[in-house]
Amino acid sequence: MIRCRTLKLRDGPPIIAKVRVALEAIESVTLCPNQQQELLCQLQGEHISESVECWVEAWFSAYVTGTLWLAEIPLRWLALPTFTLSVLNVLKTVPYGHTVTYKELAIMAGNQHAYRAVGSACRRNPFPLLIPCHRVIASKGLGGFSCGLQVKKSLLAHEQKVIMERVKSEKRDGWGERFRFRESEGFGCS
C-alpha cells in the first residue's frame, strides 16, 4: 500500500513523500518535489494496521517540527550488500540538522578509502529521509541525492532553520548558550 504525506517545510515548495508499506513495516520511501506527484499516489494492495499508519503520521510530524524521534523505525529491508547495510546503519546516527561528508561516513562505516562506495550505498538507500542520506555531502559541495538536488537543498535548509529556531527559543527561555534536544520529546501512538 502506498501512503502519501506532504512535508510542509519552513521555506520552499512542499515535498511529497510516498511511503510504501507492506507487512507491518515501511518498504520504501520516495521523495518528490512536485505537488502534482501527489495525484499519482494510489492506494494499492493490502490494508495496513492502524499502528503502522499512526507511526507514519507521527514520524513525519516529528521530522517537520524537528522533534527528536526515539522509537525504532519498522523498516522492511531488501537484500543489500553488506557494506551498504553498514553505511545505512551508521547513517541513522547522523543527527537532525547536521551533515557528514562521504569520506567521514566511510571512516565511520569502517573503511576510510570507500567514500565512493558510500555514495553508491546512499544511492541504494530505499528509505531516504528515514535514513537521512540527504545529510551526506561532498567535501567540496553538496554532492548528489537520489531524489534530486532541489529536494536535498530543501531538506537541509529546513533542518537548519528548525535548529536555529530551537536555539533561539532555548536562549530566550534561559537555557544558556548550549543547545540540546530534550529527551522527553517524542511521539507515541496509543
GROMACS elastic network, one bead per residue, 0.5 to 0.9 nm:
[ bonds ]
;  ai    aj funct       b0    kb
    1    19     6  0.82156   500
    1    20     6  0.56674   500
    1    21     6  0.53089   500
    1    22     6  0.65046   500
    1    42     6  0.81670   500
    1    43     6  0.55813   500
    1    45     6  0.50822   500
    1    46     6  0.62121   500
    1    47     6  0.71428   500
    1    48     6  0.73031   500
    2    18     6  0.64410   500
    2    19     6  0.55077   500
    2    21     6  0.61783   500
    2    22     6  0.88943   500
    2    41     6  0.66843   500
    2    42     6  0.65390   500
    2    43     6  0.54583   500
    2    44     6  0.64515   500
    2    45     6  0.83972   500
    3    17     6  0.81624   500
    3    18     6  0.58090   500
    3    19     6  0.51456   500
    3    20     6  0.64250   500
    3    21     6  0.76231   500
    3    41     6  0.71255   500
    3    42     6  0.78918   500
    3    43     6  0.69533   500
    3    53     6  0.87045   500
    3    56     6  0.88111   500
    4    16     6  0.66837   500
    4    17     6  0.55959   500
    4    19     6  0.61266   500
    4    20     6  0.87518   500
    4    38     6  0.67009   500
    4    41     6  0.64145   500
    4    42     6  0.87386   500
    5    15     6  0.83815   500
    5    16     6  0.58409   500
    5    17     6  0.51859   500
    5    18     6  0.66039   500
    5    19     6  0.78307   500
    5    38     6  0.82978   500
    5    56     6  0.88091   500
    5    57     6  0.81430   500
    5    60     6  0.77876   500
    6    14     6  0.63234   500
    6    15     6  0.57683   500
    6    17     6  0.61834   500
    6    18     6  0.88176   500
    6    35     6  0.82282   500
    6    38     6  0.81158   500
    6    60     6  0.88968   500
    7    14     6  0.55209   500
    7    15     6  0.51403   500
    7    16     6  0.61799   500
    7    17     6  0.71444   500
    7    60     6  0.74054   500
    7    61     6  0.84626   500
    7    63     6  0.87003   500
    7    64     6  0.67040   500
    8    11     6  0.83220   500
    8    12     6  0.85550   500
    8    13     6  0.74710   500
    8    15     6  0.68165   500
    8    16     6  0.88640   500
    8    64     6  0.71563   500
    9    12     6  0.67108   500
    9    13     6  0.73308   500
    9    14     6  0.61114   500
    9    15     6  0.77277   500
    9    64     6  0.65318   500
    9    65     6  0.89854   500
    9   154     6  0.76674   500
    9   155     6  0.77032   500
    9   157     6  0.88855   500
    9   158     6  0.58487   500
    9   159     6  0.88285   500
   10    13     6  0.89887   500
   10    64     6  0.84691   500
   10   154     6  0.89616   500
   10   157     6  0.83486   500
   10   158     6  0.56788   500
   10   159     6  0.88311   500
   10   161     6  0.72611   500
   10   162     6  0.78664   500
   11    14     6  0.85105   500
   11   154     6  0.73826   500
   11   157     6  0.76745   500
   11   158     6  0.66603   500
   11   161     6  0.87085   500
   12    15     6  0.88849   500
   12   154     6  0.64579   500
   12   158     6  0.86524   500
   13    33     6  0.71059   500
   13    34     6  0.78140   500
   13    35     6  0.82016   500
   13   154     6  0.81274   500
   14    32     6  0.89447   500
   14    33     6  0.67248   500
   14    34     6  0.75020   500
   14    35     6  0.69074   500
   14   154     6  0.89809   500
   15    31     6  0.66091   500
   15    32     6  0.56989   500
   15    34     6  0.66450   500
   15    35     6  0.70770   500
   15   151     6  0.72849   500
   15   154     6  0.85594   500
   15   155     6  0.88980   500
   16    30     6  0.81116   500
   16    31     6  0.56741   500
   16    32     6  0.50247   500
   16    33     6  0.62658   500
   16    34     6  0.69428   500
   16    35     6  0.65216   500
   16    36     6  0.89602   500
   16    37     6  0.70539   500
   16    38     6  0.64630   500
   17    29     6  0.66324   500
   17    30     6  0.57019   500
   17    32     6  0.64299   500
   17    33     6  0.88890   500
   17    38     6  0.85519   500
   17   129     6  0.89629   500
   18    28     6  0.81871   500
   18    29     6  0.55863   500
   18    30     6  0.50481   500
   18    31     6  0.63336   500
   18    32     6  0.79276   500
   18    38     6  0.81824   500
   18    41     6  0.71983   500
   19    26     6  0.69758   500
   19    27     6  0.76075   500
   19    28     6  0.59998   500
   19    30     6  0.66255   500
   19    31     6  0.87971   500
   19    56     6  0.82957   500
   19   127     6  0.88173   500
   20    25     6  0.87885   500
   20    26     6  0.60852   500
   20    27     6  0.53896   500
   20    28     6  0.51825   500
   20    29     6  0.62389   500
   20    30     6  0.84228   500
   21    24     6  0.70049   500
   21    25     6  0.57429   500
   21    27     6  0.52782   500
   21    28     6  0.72463   500
   21    48     6  0.72699   500
   21    52     6  0.82313   500
   21    75     6  0.89630   500
   21    76     6  0.86016   500
   22    25     6  0.56644   500
   22    26     6  0.64209   500
   22    27     6  0.60913   500
   22    45     6  0.84819   500
   22    46     6  0.76704   500
   22    47     6  0.88354   500
   22    48     6  0.72923   500
   22    76     6  0.78474   500
   23    26     6  0.82567   500
   23    27     6  0.86777   500
   23    46     6  0.85286   500
   23    48     6  0.74419   500
   23    49     6  0.88511   500
   23    76     6  0.82834   500
   24    48     6  0.66512   500
   24    49     6  0.67075   500
   24    51     6  0.82955   500
   24    52     6  0.61751   500
   24    74     6  0.75835   500
   24    75     6  0.87303   500
   24    76     6  0.85616   500
   25    48     6  0.89902   500
   25    52     6  0.68719   500
   25    73     6  0.83930   500
   25    75     6  0.51013   500
   25    76     6  0.55113   500
   26    29     6  0.77850   500
   26    52     6  0.81995   500
   26    56     6  0.86170   500
   26    73     6  0.82391   500
   26    74     6  0.60579   500
   26    76     6  0.56538   500
   26    77     6  0.86596   500
   26   127     6  0.82976   500
   27    74     6  0.89573   500
   27    75     6  0.61204   500
   27    77     6  0.69658   500
   27    78     6  0.80720   500
   27   126     6  0.75451   500
   27   127     6  0.78306   500
   28    75     6  0.81038   500
   28    76     6  0.79371   500
   28    77     6  0.87627   500
   28   125     6  0.87417   500
   28   126     6  0.50216   500
   28   127     6  0.52567   500
   28   128     6  0.81974   500
   29   126     6  0.62348   500
   29   128     6  0.60729   500
   29   129     6  0.78080   500
   29   130     6  0.79759   500
   30   126     6  0.79887   500
   30   127     6  0.74913   500
   30   128     6  0.69305   500
   30   129     6  0.88817   500
   30   147     6  0.72177   500
   31   128     6  0.74411   500
   31   129     6  0.82129   500
   31   146     6  0.89667   500
   31   147     6  0.58122   500
   31   148     6  0.86988   500
   31   151     6  0.76011   500
   32    35     6  0.77660   500
   32    37     6  0.67183   500
   32    38     6  0.86298   500
   32   147     6  0.67522   500
   32   148     6  0.83120   500
   32   151     6  0.73975   500
   33    36     6  0.89114   500
   33    37     6  0.80887   500
   33   147     6  0.83321   500
   33   148     6  0.82599   500
   33   150     6  0.74279   500
   33   151     6  0.59619   500
   34    37     6  0.56593   500
   34    38     6  0.79264   500
   35    38     6  0.57372   500
   35    39     6  0.79767   500
   36    39     6  0.57505   500
   36    40     6  0.75992   500
   37    40     6  0.52964   500
   37    41     6  0.71700   500
   38    41     6  0.55199   500
   38    42     6  0.88965   500
   39    42     6  0.78486   500
   44    47     6  0.85344   500
   48    51     6  0.83579   500
   48    52     6  0.67719   500
   48    53     6  0.69758   500
   49    52     6  0.55124   500
   49    53     6  0.63896   500
   49    54     6  0.86368   500
   50    54     6  0.58873   500
   50    55     6  0.83836   500
   51    54     6  0.50497   500
   51    55     6  0.60412   500
   51    56     6  0.86725   500
   51   189     6  0.72019   500
   51   190     6  0.85405   500
   52    56     6  0.61798   500
   52    57     6  0.86617   500
   52    74     6  0.82508   500
   53    56     6  0.52556   500
   53    57     6  0.64031   500
   53    58     6  0.87056   500
   54    57     6  0.51954   500
   54    58     6  0.60982   500
   54    59     6  0.85321   500
   54   188     6  0.84721   500
   54   189     6  0.62648   500
   54   190     6  0.89100   500
   55    58     6  0.51019   500
   55    59     6  0.59466   500
   55    60     6  0.85554   500
   55    73     6  0.85958   500
   55    74     6  0.88218   500
   55   187     6  0.86249   500
   55   188     6  0.77927   500
   55   189     6  0.70700   500
   56    59     6  0.52725   500
   56    60     6  0.62642   500
   56    61     6  0.85827   500
   57    60     6  0.54922   500
   57    61     6  0.61968   500
   57    62     6  0.86381   500
   58    61     6  0.51246   500
   58    62     6  0.60856   500
   58    63     6  0.86430   500
   58   186     6  0.88246   500
   58   187     6  0.59692   500
   58   188     6  0.72173   500
   58   189     6  0.78451   500
   59    62     6  0.50494   500
   59    63     6  0.62129   500
   59    64     6  0.87968   500
   59    69     6  0.72496   500
   59    73     6  0.88638   500
   59   130     6  0.86468   500
   59   187     6  0.76018   500
   60    64     6  0.62632   500
   60    65     6  0.86801   500
   61    64     6  0.53354   500
   61    65     6  0.63147   500
   61    66     6  0.84357   500
   61    67     6  0.82924   500
   61   187     6  0.87083   500
   62    65     6  0.53502   500
   62    66     6  0.57869   500
   62    68     6  0.69483   500
   62    69     6  0.65957   500
   62   186     6  0.73347   500
   62   187     6  0.72335   500
   63    66     6  0.50948   500
   63    67     6  0.64494   500
   63    68     6  0.81068   500
   63    69     6  0.80276   500
   63    96     6  0.85154   500
   63   129     6  0.87615   500
   63   159     6  0.86347   500
   64    67     6  0.79285   500
   64   158     6  0.81391   500
   64   159     6  0.82581   500
   64   162     6  0.83923   500
   65   159     6  0.88892   500
   65   162     6  0.69812   500
   66    69     6  0.86667   500
   66    96     6  0.71715   500
   66    97     6  0.85073   500
   66   159     6  0.70294   500
   66   162     6  0.61311   500
   66   163     6  0.73102   500
   66   166     6  0.86661   500
   67    96     6  0.89130   500
   67   181     6  0.78981   500
   67   182     6  0.86833   500
   67   185     6  0.65050   500
   67   186     6  0.63526   500
   67   187     6  0.85554   500
   68    96     6  0.80427   500
   68   181     6  0.67633   500
   68   182     6  0.76895   500
   68   183     6  0.74337   500
   68   184     6  0.87693   500
   68   185     6  0.62999   500
   68   186     6  0.59388   500
   68   187     6  0.88429   500
   69    72     6  0.85522   500
   69   185     6  0.78010   500
   69   186     6  0.55190   500
   69   187     6  0.72005   500
   70    73     6  0.89764   500
   70   183     6  0.84132   500
   70   185     6  0.85451   500
   70   186     6  0.65195   500
   70   187     6  0.82761   500
   71   186     6  0.82129   500
   71   187     6  0.82640   500
   71   188     6  0.83484   500
   72    75     6  0.89621   500
   73   130     6  0.79971   500
   75   127     6  0.83164   500
   77    80     6  0.79100   500
   77   126     6  0.82243   500
   78   126     6  0.82450   500
   80    83     6  0.83579   500
   80    84     6  0.63578   500
   80    85     6  0.64113   500
   80   121     6  0.89698   500
   80   124     6  0.81526   500
   81    84     6  0.52670   500
   81    85     6  0.64000   500
   81    86     6  0.87461   500
   81   121     6  0.86119   500
   82    85     6  0.51757   500
   82    86     6  0.62036   500
   82    87     6  0.87207   500
   83    87     6  0.61492   500
   83    88     6  0.85887   500
   83   109     6  0.79471   500
   83   117     6  0.82042   500
   83   118     6  0.83905   500
   83   121     6  0.76125   500
   84    87     6  0.51276   500
   84    88     6  0.61516   500
   84    89     6  0.85555   500
   84   117     6  0.80226   500
   84   118     6  0.73604   500
   84   120     6  0.78688   500
   84   122     6  0.77242   500
   84   124     6  0.77059   500
   84   125     6  0.81885   500
   85    88     6  0.51245   500
   85    89     6  0.60583   500
   85    90     6  0.86016   500
   85   121     6  0.78236   500
   85   125     6  0.89581   500
   86    89     6  0.52243   500
   86    90     6  0.62971   500
   86    91     6  0.85320   500
   86   109     6  0.60548   500
   86   110     6  0.85979   500
   87    90     6  0.51994   500
   87    91     6  0.59703   500
   87    92     6  0.87862   500
   87   105     6  0.71934   500
   87   106     6  0.73914   500
   87   108     6  0.81002   500
   87   109     6  0.54672   500
   87   110     6  0.88984   500
   87   118     6  0.66326   500
   87   121     6  0.66754   500
   87   122     6  0.78944   500
   88    92     6  0.64050   500
   88   109     6  0.88398   500
   88   121     6  0.72686   500
   88   122     6  0.73305   500
   88   125     6  0.72002   500
   88   131     6  0.67195   500
   88   132     6  0.86228   500
   88   133     6  0.81374   500
   89    92     6  0.54174   500
   89    93     6  0.74873   500
   89   109     6  0.85478   500
   89   131     6  0.81119   500
   90    93     6  0.56325   500
   90    94     6  0.75293   500
   90   105     6  0.75922   500
   90   108     6  0.68722   500
   90   109     6  0.62840   500
   91    94     6  0.55412   500
   91   100     6  0.89698   500
   91   105     6  0.73910   500
   91   108     6  0.88884   500
   91   109     6  0.87280   500
   91   131     6  0.64743   500
   91   132     6  0.66064   500
   91   133     6  0.69908   500
   91   135     6  0.85816   500
   91   136     6  0.84700   500
   92    95     6  0.79582   500
   92   130     6  0.79584   500
   92   131     6  0.53229   500
   92   132     6  0.65991   500
   92   133     6  0.87357   500
   93   131     6  0.88642   500
   94    97     6  0.86698   500
   94    98     6  0.66718   500
   94    99     6  0.71058   500
   94   100     6  0.74343   500
   94   132     6  0.75697   500
   94   135     6  0.75546   500
   95    98     6  0.55586   500
   95    99     6  0.79277   500
   95   132     6  0.89273   500
   95   135     6  0.88091   500
   96    99     6  0.84221   500
   96   132     6  0.85582   500
   96   135     6  0.84129   500
   96   159     6  0.65601   500
   96   160     6  0.85538   500
   96   163     6  0.82218   500
   97   135     6  0.79350   500
   97   156     6  0.68415   500
   97   157     6  0.85603   500
   97   158     6  0.83342   500
   97   160     6  0.52468   500
   97   161     6  0.84946   500
   97   162     6  0.79678   500
   97   163     6  0.63750   500
   98   135     6  0.66613   500
   98   156     6  0.84271   500
   98   159     6  0.82154   500
   98   160     6  0.80275   500
   99   134     6  0.83424   500
   99   136     6  0.57255   500
   99   137     6  0.67182   500
   99   156     6  0.85288   500
  100   103     6  0.81640   500
  100   104     6  0.61144   500
  100   105     6  0.64328   500
  100   135     6  0.63139   500
  100   136     6  0.50361   500
  100   137     6  0.61341   500
  100   138     6  0.83999   500
  100   139     6  0.88938   500
  101   104     6  0.50822   500
  101   105     6  0.61679   500
  101   106     6  0.85209   500
  101   115     6  0.85781   500
  101   135     6  0.83080   500
  101   136     6  0.53468   500
  101   138     6  0.53330   500
  101   139     6  0.57674   500
  101   143     6  0.89675   500
  102   105     6  0.51601   500
  102   106     6  0.61591   500
  102   107     6  0.87678   500
  102   114     6  0.85403   500
  102   115     6  0.50919   500
  102   116     6  0.73719   500
  102   117     6  0.88481   500
  102   118     6  0.60763   500
  102   119     6  0.66675   500
  102   136     6  0.60511   500
  102   137     6  0.62042   500
  102   138     6  0.59554   500
  102   139     6  0.74282   500
  102   143     6  0.87286   500
  103   107     6  0.63496   500
  103   108     6  0.86603   500
  103   112     6  0.65732   500
  103   113     6  0.74396   500
  103   114     6  0.73689   500
  103   116     6  0.82319   500
  103   118     6  0.79351   500
  103   138     6  0.80750   500
  103   139     6  0.77721   500
  104   107     6  0.51378   500
  104   108     6  0.62014   500
  104   109     6  0.86094   500
  104   112     6  0.75895   500
  104   115     6  0.79523   500
  105   109     6  0.60364   500
  105   110     6  0.85847   500
  105   111     6  0.88566   500
  105   112     6  0.82477   500
  105   115     6  0.73554   500
  105   118     6  0.70985   500
  105   136     6  0.78313   500
  106   109     6  0.50325   500
  106   110     6  0.63032   500
  106   111     6  0.53481   500
  106   112     6  0.50886   500
  106   113     6  0.68947   500
  106   114     6  0.55457   500
  106   115     6  0.51843   500
  106   116     6  0.85685   500
  106   117     6  0.80461   500
  106   118     6  0.60854   500
  107   110     6  0.50987   500
  107   111     6  0.52360   500
  107   113     6  0.76932   500
  107   114     6  0.80591   500
  107   115     6  0.82658   500
  108   111     6  0.75636   500
  108   112     6  0.78659   500
  109   112     6  0.80012   500
  109   118     6  0.87580   500
  110   114     6  0.88194   500
  111   114     6  0.55662   500
  111   115     6  0.81369   500
  112   115     6  0.70028   500
  113   116     6  0.81511   500
  113   117     6  0.87988   500
  114   117     6  0.50876   500
  114   118     6  0.62716   500
  114   119     6  0.89033   500
  115   119     6  0.65547   500
  115   120     6  0.88785   500
  116   119     6  0.50731   500
  116   120     6  0.65283   500
  116   121     6  0.87135   500
  117   121     6  0.61095   500
  117   122     6  0.85872   500
  118   122     6  0.61613   500
  118   123     6  0.85420   500
  119   122     6  0.51256   500
  119   123     6  0.62011   500
  119   124     6  0.87676   500
  119   136     6  0.85751   500
  119   143     6  0.87886   500
  119   144     6  0.81257   500
  120   124     6  0.63360   500
  120   125     6  0.87949   500
  121   124     6  0.51260   500
  121   125     6  0.63646   500
  122   125     6  0.50830   500
  122   126     6  0.88189   500
  122   128     6  0.84918   500
  122   132     6  0.89402   500
  122   133     6  0.56911   500
  122   134     6  0.86198   500
  122   136     6  0.83160   500
  122   145     6  0.79117   500
  122   146     6  0.78742   500
  123   126     6  0.83997   500
  123   133     6  0.82631   500
  123   144     6  0.86244   500
  123   145     6  0.70587   500
  123   146     6  0.55878   500
  124   127     6  0.89166   500
  124   146     6  0.83120   500
  125   128     6  0.61703   500
  125   131     6  0.75267   500
  125   133     6  0.74874   500
  125   146     6  0.85115   500
  126   131     6  0.85180   500
  127   130     6  0.54175   500
  127   131     6  0.56090   500
  127   132     6  0.79956   500
  127   133     6  0.86845   500
  128   131     6  0.54387   500
  128   132     6  0.57496   500
  128   133     6  0.60660   500
  128   134     6  0.73120   500
  128   146     6  0.82377   500
  128   147     6  0.80384   500
  129   133     6  0.68992   500
  129   134     6  0.70619   500
  129   155     6  0.86966   500
  130   133     6  0.86478   500
  131   134     6  0.86337   500
  132   135     6  0.57260   500
  132   136     6  0.78392   500
  133   136     6  0.54798   500
  133   137     6  0.87712   500
  133   145     6  0.74957   500
  133   146     6  0.88288   500
  133   152     6  0.89741   500
  134   137     6  0.76033   500
  134   144     6  0.83833   500
  134   145     6  0.63415   500
  134   146     6  0.87225   500
  134   147     6  0.88878   500
  134   151     6  0.84921   500
  134   152     6  0.54034   500
  134   153     6  0.83549   500
  134   155     6  0.73301   500
  134   156     6  0.72829   500
  135   152     6  0.80717   500
  135   155     6  0.86739   500
  135   156     6  0.70334   500
  136   142     6  0.81220   500
  136   143     6  0.76453   500
  136   144     6  0.86457   500
  136   145     6  0.87508   500
  137   140     6  0.81816   500
  137   141     6  0.66990   500
  137   143     6  0.50970   500
  137   144     6  0.76069   500
  138   141     6  0.51741   500
  138   142     6  0.54571   500
  138   144     6  0.81510   500
  139   142     6  0.79879   500
  139   143     6  0.82567   500
  140   143     6  0.80880   500
  142   145     6  0.89175   500
  142   149     6  0.81648   500
  142   152     6  0.85742   500
  142   153     6  0.82770   500
  143   149     6  0.82698   500
  144   147     6  0.88403   500
  144   148     6  0.73486   500
  144   149     6  0.63259   500
  144   152     6  0.82404   500
  145   148     6  0.52660   500
  145   149     6  0.57565   500
  145   150     6  0.89717   500
  145   151     6  0.81362   500
  145   152     6  0.64102   500
  146   149     6  0.80866   500
  146   152     6  0.89497   500
  147   150     6  0.83236   500
  147   151     6  0.64049   500
  147   152     6  0.74211   500
  148   151     6  0.55201   500
  148   152     6  0.65040   500
  148   153     6  0.88852   500
  149   153     6  0.60644   500
  149   154     6  0.84903   500
  150   153     6  0.51246   500
  150   154     6  0.61225   500
  150   155     6  0.86274   500
  151   154     6  0.50650   500
  151   155     6  0.61284   500
  151   156     6  0.86042   500
  152   155     6  0.52208   500
  152   156     6  0.61530   500
  152   157     6  0.84757   500
  153   156     6  0.52731   500
  153   157     6  0.59807   500
  153   158     6  0.84207   500
  154   157     6  0.51617   500
  154   158     6  0.59731   500
  154   159     6  0.86005   500
  155   158     6  0.50830   500
  155   159     6  0.61904   500
  155   160     6  0.86379   500
  156   159     6  0.51927   500
  156   160     6  0.61887   500
  156   161     6  0.85891   500
  157   160     6  0.51644   500
  157   161     6  0.61097   500
  157   162     6  0.86319   500
  158   161     6  0.51569   500
  158   162     6  0.61985   500
  158   163     6  0.86313   500
  159   162     6  0.51502   500
  159   163     6  0.61401   500
  159   164     6  0.86015   500
  160   163     6  0.51050   500
  160   164     6  0.61110   500
  160   165     6  0.85720   500
  161   164     6  0.51285   500
  161   165     6  0.61389   500
  161   166     6  0.85475   500
  162   165     6  0.51392   500
  162   166     6  0.61429   500
  162   167     6  0.86549   500
  163   166     6  0.50216   500
  163   167     6  0.61431   500
  163   168     6  0.86518   500
  163   179     6  0.89565   500
  164   167     6  0.50176   500
  164   168     6  0.61786   500
  164   169     6  0.85173   500
  165   168     6  0.51763   500
  165   169     6  0.61286   500
  165   170     6  0.85926   500
  166   169     6  0.50260   500
  166   170     6  0.60594   500
  166   171     6  0.85852   500
  166   179     6  0.80428   500
  166   181     6  0.88928   500
  167   170     6  0.50633   500
  167   171     6  0.61565   500
  167   172     6  0.85047   500
  167   177     6  0.82530   500
  167   178     6  0.82087   500
  167   179     6  0.58269   500
  167   180     6  0.83241   500
  168   171     6  0.51669   500
  168   172     6  0.60703   500
  168   173     6  0.85470   500
  169   172     6  0.50047   500
  169   173     6  0.60490   500
  169   174     6  0.86463   500
  169   175     6  0.86856   500
  170   173     6  0.50790   500
  170   174     6  0.63277   500
  170   175     6  0.51393   500
  170   176     6  0.70527   500
  170   177     6  0.82210   500
  170   178     6  0.84930   500
  170   179     6  0.70167   500
  170   180     6  0.86146   500
  171   174     6  0.52003   500
  171   175     6  0.53482   500
  171   176     6  0.52813   500
  171   177     6  0.63592   500
  171   178     6  0.83268   500
  171   179     6  0.83125   500
  172   175     6  0.74684   500
  172   176     6  0.83217   500
  173   176     6  0.82315   500
  174   177     6  0.87654   500
  175   178     6  0.72085   500
  175   179     6  0.78286   500
  176   179     6  0.78157   500
  180   183     6  0.89523   500
  181   184     6  0.87183   500
  181   185     6  0.80051   500
  182   185     6  0.57627   500
  183   186     6  0.78645   500
